[in-house]
Amino acid sequence: MAPHPAVPAPARVPVRLALPALPHPLLAPGEWAEPLREDAAVHWAVLDVDNGPGQRPDPDCLLAAGRISNAGRRRGPGSALVLGRLDLAYGATNPHLVLAQARAWRDWYRVDGYYVHRCPADARWLPAVTRLLARVRALGPAHVVLGHGVPPHPGYADLAAQLVTFTGPWSRYRWSRPPEWTAELPAERFCHLVHSVPATRVEEALRLARWQGAGTVAVTDRCPPEPQEEGGIGVFAALPGYWDEIVSRTGRGVSE
């Protein structure tokens, strides 16, 4: 493959941070405090009780989500969002189960929207995903993030606030190029999740995200214990060792 060109100075567009796979709040209270920091540009954090909302409301998750929502009401637009996790299993999940989980997320936890994990990316699934998300949105307004993990068919851009168009290691991200159609949409419509990023490459990874037109990123030095499936996000369950550096580079009002 031809070498990637030198990353040019990106447009002055702030990049916000994603927390796509935080553990249960009892196991990671420090991580769940990060969206409350006024200096951290956290865009959204994903709540996952038990591969979804669970069978009944979880008091610790209720508390964590409530704290973030209350902080958002005080600070107004631009505050961190709480998203409930829905898993489409690339089209294999029963849509009635997904809808029931979406209803539980909204009724129990008052989430701001949904992270749709393992969302199909090809055109043949577009009608089914369109119908499902229409039923989900009928429950109320929602910020929907489609976790494709790869560049999807451009028709998916009409279905969500944001598309995750890259999930994978730094070794692949550093050579990646976004599809041409993504340049027609603002950066806030795209998210990249990049793992196995050395500490010496943090600045380069953030600059590359800006250059590729991603308004939201998760960058971590964590590496999966074994090769994970395309779009897997378990490696983002812990904050990176250089989290404070990322916050300092992407905090509110900071751009390059």
C-alpha positions as CSV (number, residue, x, y, z in Angstrom):
1,M,0.0,0.0,0.0
2,A,1.3,3.5,-0.8
3,P,2.4,5.5,2.2
4,H,-0.2,7.8,3.7
5,P,0.6,11.4,3.0
6,A,1.8,13.6,5.8
7,V,-1.2,14.6,7.9
8,P,-1.8,18.3,7.1
9,A,-2.9,20.9,9.6
10,P,-6.6,20.1,10.2
11,A,-9.4,22.5,10.1
12,R,-10.1,24.3,13.4
13,V,-12.9,21.9,14.4
14,P,-12.9,20.6,18.0
15,V,-12.9,16.9,18.5
16,R,-15.0,15.4,21.3
17,L,-14.5,12.2,23.1
18,A,-16.5,9.0,23.1
19,L,-16.7,6.5,26.0
20,P,-18.3,3.5,24.1
21,A,-17.8,0.6,26.5
22,L,-17.5,1.7,30.1
23,P,-17.9,-1.1,32.7
24,H,-20.7,-1.1,35.4
25,P,-20.4,2.0,37.5
26,L,-19.7,-0.1,40.6
27,L,-16.6,-1.4,38.9
28,A,-15.5,1.9,37.3
29,P,-16.7,4.9,39.4
30,G,-13.7,7.0,38.3
31,E,-14.5,6.4,34.6
32,W,-18.2,7.4,35.1
33,A,-17.0,10.6,36.7
34,E,-15.2,11.7,33.6
35,P,-18.4,12.9,31.7
36,L,-19.0,15.2,34.7
37,R,-15.7,17.1,34.2
38,E,-16.3,20.6,32.8
39,D,-12.8,20.5,31.2
40,A,-13.4,17.2,29.4
41,A,-15.1,17.3,26.0
42,V,-16.9,14.0,26.4
43,H,-19.6,13.8,23.8
44,W,-21.3,10.6,24.9
45,A,-20.9,7.6,27.2
46,V,-22.6,4.3,26.6
47,L,-24.6,2.6,29.4
48,D,-24.7,-1.2,29.3
49,V,-26.2,-3.0,32.3
50,D,-26.3,-6.6,31.0
51,N,-25.8,-6.7,27.2
52,G,-28.6,-4.1,27.3
53,P,-30.8,-2.6,30.0
54,G,-31.2,-5.8,32.0
55,Q,-34.4,-7.3,33.4
56,R,-35.0,-4.5,36.0
57,P,-33.6,-1.0,36.7
58,D,-30.1,-1.1,38.2
59,P,-29.8,1.5,41.1
60,D,-26.1,2.1,40.4
61,C,-26.7,2.7,36.7
62,L,-29.6,4.9,37.5
63,L,-27.4,7.0,39.7
64,A,-24.6,7.3,37.2
65,A,-26.9,8.2,34.3
66,G,-28.8,10.7,36.5
67,R,-25.7,12.5,37.6
68,I,-24.7,13.0,33.9
69,S,-28.2,14.1,32.9
70,N,-28.4,16.6,35.8
71,A,-25.0,18.0,34.9
72,G,-26.3,18.4,31.3
73,R,-29.3,20.3,32.4
74,R,-27.1,22.7,34.3
75,R,-24.6,23.2,31.5
76,G,-26.9,23.2,28.6
77,P,-26.0,22.3,24.9
78,G,-22.7,20.5,24.4
79,S,-22.9,18.5,27.6
80,A,-22.2,14.8,27.7
81,L,-25.0,12.5,26.6
82,V,-25.9,9.0,28.0
83,L,-26.7,6.4,25.4
84,G,-28.2,3.0,26.0
85,R,-26.6,0.1,24.2
86,L,-28.6,-1.8,21.6
87,D,-27.0,-4.7,19.7
88,L,-28.2,-5.5,16.2
89,A,-25.7,-8.4,15.8
90,Y,-25.3,-7.3,12.1
91,G,-29.0,-8.0,11.5
92,A,-29.3,-11.3,13.5
93,T,-31.1,-9.8,16.5
94,N,-34.9,-9.9,16.8
95,P,-36.2,-6.4,16.1
96,H,-38.9,-6.8,18.7
97,L,-36.3,-7.4,21.4
98,V,-34.3,-4.4,20.3
99,L,-37.5,-2.2,20.5
100,A,-38.3,-3.6,24.0
101,Q,-34.8,-2.7,25.1
102,A,-35.0,0.8,23.7
103,R,-38.3,1.3,25.6
104,A,-36.6,0.0,28.8
105,W,-33.7,2.3,28.3
106,R,-36.0,5.3,27.9
107,D,-38.5,4.4,30.7
108,W,-35.9,3.4,33.3
109,Y,-32.8,5.4,32.7
110,R,-34.1,8.4,30.7
111,V,-31.2,8.0,28.2
112,D,-30.5,10.7,25.6
113,G,-30.4,8.2,22.8
114,Y,-28.8,4.9,21.8
115,Y,-25.6,3.4,20.7
116,V,-26.5,0.8,18.1
117,H,-23.7,-1.8,18.3
118,R,-22.9,-4.1,15.4
119,C,-25.1,-2.2,13.0
120,P,-25.1,-3.7,9.5
121,A,-23.3,-1.6,7.0
122,D,-24.3,-2.8,3.5
123,A,-27.2,-1.7,1.4
124,R,-29.3,-4.9,1.7
125,W,-29.9,-4.3,5.4
126,L,-30.8,-0.6,4.9
127,P,-34.6,-1.0,4.7
128,A,-34.8,-3.2,7.8
129,V,-32.6,-0.9,9.9
130,T,-34.7,2.1,8.6
131,R,-37.9,0.5,9.8
132,L,-36.5,-0.5,13.1
133,L,-35.1,3.0,13.9
134,A,-38.3,4.6,12.9
135,R,-40.1,2.5,15.6
136,V,-37.3,3.4,18.1
137,R,-37.7,7.1,17.4
138,A,-41.4,6.8,17.8
139,L,-40.6,6.3,21.5
140,G,-39.3,9.9,21.7
141,P,-36.4,12.1,20.5
142,A,-33.1,10.3,20.5
143,H,-29.5,10.9,19.6
144,V,-28.7,7.7,17.6
145,V,-25.1,6.5,17.0
146,L,-24.8,3.7,14.5
147,G,-21.8,1.5,15.5
148,H,-20.9,0.1,12.1
149,G,-17.2,0.1,12.7
150,V,-16.5,0.3,9.0
151,P,-17.7,2.9,6.3
152,P,-21.3,2.0,5.6
153,H,-23.5,2.5,2.6
154,P,-24.1,6.3,2.4
155,G,-27.8,5.7,2.9
156,Y,-27.3,5.1,6.6
157,A,-26.3,8.7,7.1
158,D,-30.0,9.6,6.8
159,L,-30.8,7.4,9.8
160,A,-28.7,8.7,12.6
161,A,-27.0,11.6,14.3
162,Q,-23.7,9.9,13.9
163,L,-22.0,7.0,12.2
164,V,-19.0,5.1,13.6
165,T,-17.0,4.6,10.4
166,F,-13.9,3.1,11.9
167,T,-13.2,0.8,14.7
168,G,-9.8,-0.9,14.9
169,P,-6.1,-0.7,15.7
170,W,-3.7,2.2,15.1
171,S,-1.7,0.0,12.7
172,R,-4.7,0.1,10.3
173,Y,-6.1,3.6,11.1
174,R,-2.8,5.3,10.2
175,W,-3.2,4.1,6.6
176,S,-7.0,4.5,6.3
177,R,-8.8,6.9,4.1
178,P,-12.5,8.0,4.5
179,P,-14.9,7.4,1.6
180,E,-15.4,10.4,-0.6
181,W,-19.1,10.8,0.3
182,T,-18.2,11.5,4.0
183,A,-16.6,14.8,2.9
184,E,-20.1,16.1,2.1
185,L,-21.2,16.0,5.7
186,P,-20.0,17.9,8.8
187,A,-17.5,16.2,11.1
188,E,-20.0,16.0,13.9
189,R,-21.7,13.2,11.9
190,F,-18.8,10.8,12.3
191,C,-16.9,8.9,15.0
192,H,-13.7,6.9,15.0
193,L,-12.7,4.4,17.7
194,V,-9.0,3.6,17.6
195,H,-7.1,1.2,19.9
196,S,-3.5,0.1,20.3
197,V,-2.3,3.7,19.9
198,P,1.2,4.3,21.4
199,A,1.6,7.2,23.7
200,T,4.0,8.8,21.2
201,R,1.2,8.8,18.5
202,V,-1.6,10.4,20.4
203,E,-1.3,13.8,18.8
204,E,-0.9,12.3,15.4
205,A,-4.0,10.1,15.9
206,L,-6.1,13.1,17.0
207,R,-4.8,15.2,14.0
208,L,-5.7,12.3,11.6
209,A,-9.2,12.1,13.1
210,R,-9.7,15.8,12.3
211,W,-8.2,15.5,8.9
212,Q,-10.5,12.5,8.1
213,G,-13.5,14.5,9.2
214,A,-14.4,12.7,12.5
215,G,-15.9,15.0,15.1
216,T,-15.9,12.4,17.9
217,V,-13.1,9.9,18.8
218,A,-12.0,7.3,21.3
219,V,-8.3,6.8,21.3
220,T,-6.7,4.3,23.6
221,D,-3.3,2.5,24.3
222,R,-5.2,-0.6,25.4
223,C,-4.8,-3.6,23.1
224,P,-7.3,-6.5,22.8
225,P,-6.1,-9.7,24.5
226,E,-6.9,-11.5,21.2
227,P,-8.1,-10.5,17.8
228,Q,-11.6,-9.1,18.2
229,E,-14.4,-9.1,15.7
230,E,-14.8,-6.3,13.3
231,G,-16.4,-3.4,15.2
232,G,-15.6,-4.9,18.6
233,I,-15.4,-2.2,21.4
234,G,-14.5,-4.2,24.5
235,V,-11.0,-2.8,24.4
236,F,-12.4,0.6,25.2
237,A,-13.8,-0.6,28.6
238,A,-10.9,1.1,30.5
239,L,-9.6,4.7,30.1
240,P,-6.3,4.9,28.3
241,G,-3.2,5.5,30.3
242,Y,-2.8,9.0,28.7
243,W,-6.5,10.0,29.2
244,D,-5.5,13.3,30.9
245,E,-3.3,14.2,27.9
246,I,-6.2,13.5,25.5
247,V,-8.5,15.7,27.7
248,S,-5.9,18.5,27.6
249,R,-5.8,18.3,23.8
250,T,-9.5,18.1,23.2
251,G,-11.0,20.0,26.2
252,R,-13.8,22.4,25.7
253,G,-12.9,25.1,23.3
254,V,-9.6,23.5,22.3
255,S,-8.9,22.9,18.6
256,E,-5.8,22.8,16.5
